[in-house]
Amino acid sequence: MPTNDVFEFYDQTYLKSYNLDKAIQYQLNLLDSLDVFTRKHCENVATITCNLCKKLHCSTRFTEYCVTCAYLHDIGKLFIPSEILQKPSKLTTEEYEKIKSHTTLGYKLCIKDKKLRPYYAGAYYHHEALDGTGYPQGLLKKDIPLEAQIIRVADEFDAIVNKRQYKSHVGISDALNIIIENTKPSSNALPGTGFTKTGKNNKLIVKKLIKVVIDDIEYEISYTYDYVNHLKDELKRFEKIEDLINKMNSSTKENDIIYYEQYAKMLLRADESIDNFPTLFQEFKDAYNKKNDVLNNLYNEIKIIKKLKV
């Protein structure tokens, strides 16, 4: 049978080297019990943040700090009603304001807990924009900590790429184009601040995000390419078996029938039989076609991404 393993775009390998404080793990378990999607989003944002820090050549200590901040960036959503967090349709203005309050709620939670206090910046500042159009304080570039600028880009990317209840899924290159667009000056930028020529996102961080994404897609291409080749080899074996079964069925001599049957059985593996062969053969064909389409899409996607400019 074809493997059912699913490739995880966000590889958790880097995060295994960071031992999160038990208090933080406890808070994340609370978040998980309330909203599984938010927990997964926090893990994704932490992974992307880690990879961005590596591309930015941040120190190990600062990277560990940023990763923890990223894990906690949406901790304030513990206090947002589930009917709003999990609403399938578009949020009303009032509901959106409640969602926005998760930044200050997360900040207050971290400040109250001595062990979480050092990591409040992720929760408090990750929706601030360099041009002053963000929230909750509308800070400008000079006042927004680097860790928050990194987490903002990671958060925005994962939020766009991964389907939420109230958003349509978009491709990786489309998501990057949106984030690149947010590095450009906005008509909503605060006048007279000196930052009207600055976009919402830090250009350097966005450039590094593109490199992170390219690395991930190249790894996925390698992984998928190997699996496609494995399926191709299996299909060759199945084609040989099919030929032997056809010869067995068309033979009139008993010795020939026994010969082709035994030969076919030698090529069969555990849980495979002449009886279930047609079903298995079709499953492998379907798996090969599906994975081959995925591989071609990845090749096309990475070509587009490599041409992106910030």
Buried (B, 14 or more C-beta within 10 A) or exposed (E): EBEEEEEEBBBEEBBEEBEBEEEBEEBBEEBBEBBEBBBBBBBBBBBBBBBBBBBBEBEEEBBBBBBBBBBBBBBBBBBBEEEBBBBEEEBEEEBEEBBBBBBBBBBBBBEEBEEBEEBBBBBBBBBBBBBBBBBBBBBBBEEBBBBBBBBBBBBBBBBBBBEBEEEEEBBBBEBBBBBBEBBBEBEEBBEEBEBBEBBBBBBBBBBBBBBBBBBBBEEBBEBBBEBBEBBEEBBEBBEEBBEBBEBBEEBEEEEEBEBBBEBBEEEBEEEBEBEEBEEBBEBBBEBBEEBBEBBEEBEEBBEBBEEBEB
